[in-house]
Amino acid sequence: QVQLVESGGGLVQTGGSLRLSCAASGRTISTCAMGWFRQAPGKDREFVASISWGVGNTAYADSVKGRITISRDNAKNTVYLNMNSLKPEDTAVYFCAATPSRYGVSSALTSAYDYWGQGTQVTVSS
């Protein structure tokens, strides 16, 4: 079992930055693919970014490419989401997800992840 706790959300103006953290406990995430997803009111949960273990291959949704970076620190059992140039359409609850995976592989599918955090609210004002 993996417990995931997100932090770092908040209210920020358009163009601002935030850094989300996802702290894992219960087992190491060093052999887990990690993902960030978001869900806006009335919308489905959508993929934001993912990172594999090992080589740290990353993938991003087109809507966030160039503005958001995912990274991991296995020594701290933590994954990060650095968000810059934030837009009102980035407003959502952001969720961290984890799943044991093959080397170098991650997924953009919610169904691929076994463990989820409770989410952290990000609000971008215009």
Secondary structure, 3 states (H helix, E strand, C coil): CCEEEEECCEEEECCCCEEEEEEEECCCCCCEEEEEEEECCCCCCEEEEEECCCCCCEEECCCCCCCEEEEEEHHHCEEEEEECCCCHHHCEEEEEEEEECCCCCCCCCHHHCCEECCCEEEEEEC
